[in-house]
Amino acid sequence: MKENIKLKNMKGQLEIMKTLGIKPNFSELERAFEIERHTIKKYYEGYEGKKANRNKPSKLDKYYDEIKSKIELVGITQMGLYQYLYNKDNTIGTYSNFKKYLAKHKLKPSKSQKVHLRYETDLGEQLQFDWKEDIKMISKHGEVFEFNVFSATLGYSRLHDFVYSRTKTREDVERCLMTTFEFFNGVPKQLLTDNMRAVVDINGNKRRINPEFNQFAKDMGTCVKLCKPRSPETKGKDETANKFMAWLIPYNHEFEDEEELIRIIKNIRDKVNSTVHQTTNIPPILLFQKEKEYLLPLPSNKIMLSYLENVEKTKVYPDSLIYYKGKKYSVSPKYINQYVQLKQTDNILYIYHNKQIIATHEINLKLINYAKEHYVEGLTISMPYKDKSDIEKYANDNLKRLDRLLDVK
């Protein structure tokens, strides 16, 4: 402010001298106003100073329409949108400049205010886990993916793990936890969860940990603790981690297939773990370098494999197909909207329902694999007015067309 006053007075003095026809002594003016004589001379010769407002273009301008469109998506966050754009173009600048750009163009998303009380745990003491449930995303090809994300957070370092899962059964929880333990290369002394239906049995007001899950925890060398439902003071660290799933929102209609979706989730996990945490002011990955020394060792390979041998579970979709490793395979239409179990042995996919094999398929490169009997059964249900010979012909013709459409040789 003081410098601005000196500059203003100096400019006023120059105007007076010009009016009176007095040639200025720049050295004397330098001593009087403490402004460099060459600067004074520039103003005397007509320099007007820097313009107050410079409309310098931003590297974000070319993404304005995309930002405006995605900022209106329900649940999106500024950081989530920034990370999405930064993955596309790492020259867009810092997150701080991105926030200024949003504010300048009034593109800031609305926020809900929630209170989250915090509490701390010892090194290697606790892992909080929960589901981010029933997420629906659509690929760039229009294929709908319905899935869940298993979210786990170490209490001390806040290191996160996010695991993609189509279903959320007890076996899925166990599989996701083992994936997390392998990611941490260790096991915490305690697992903390709320009333997760897959692992907690509820009878009236009484709650108890599912015996099978309790045994799983013992086999892993840890124990399970239940927190009060809807109590952020006990499970707030992992609930905080769930907000990072909002980083997924900008990728809707942008990803190729399930494999890319899983890669995106892992990339988000790594970004979160490398970002300075608001509470600790340290990235979780750095604090984890200390916490990992206090984790319990992983169980033996024999114990781990005994749980990993559980078959994968998935849902039968209305087209009578299940999804497995990027390909689709058929079952009888009577299992539509039910869950079946999958197990691959060598090059054969076995599909079970209630421990009974209901279909087998040879693993191949075809995107869609209909067994003729399943297709005929589906046509019989949807076209009851057709006789058997017509349905057989219709099935043969349609399956051939499908193969040609998918360019199967």
Secondary structure by P-SEA (a helix, b strand, c coil): caaaaaaaaaaaaaaaaaaaccccaaaaaaaaccccaaaaaaaaacccccccccccccccccaaaaaaaaaacccccaaaaaaaaaaaccccccaaaaaaaaaaaccbbbbbbbbbbbbbbccccbbbbbbbcbbbbbcccbbbbbbbbbbbbcccccbbbbbbbccccaaaaaaaaaaaaaaaccccccccccccccccccccccccccaaaaaaaaaacccccccccccccccaaaaaaaaacccccccccccccaaaaaaaaaaaaaaaaacccccccccaaaaaaaaaaaccccccaaaaaaaaccbbbbbbcccccccccccccccccccccccbbbbbcccbbbbbcccccccccccccccccccaaaaaaaaaaacccccaaaaaaaaaaaaaaaaaaaccc
